[in-house]
């Protein structure tokens, strides 16, 4: 389900990217917490995260990051 404050296209792309990134970390034996840490989440935000929640948190973080403008 797309959150109301994100562009649906951007959310879909972010979900796909975060699923792919989490799948790679899972394949290498990592945990959901390690996946979140790889995207800059702090230990207090991670807790005992499940994979589905980690994917959504990473996608939300990707949607919230501002784009840098070219000079």
Secondary structure as UniProt FT lines:
FT   TURN            4..5
FT   HELIX           8..27
FT   TURN            28..29
FT   HELIX           32..38
FT   TURN            39..40
FT   HELIX           43..46
FT   HELIX           51..64
//
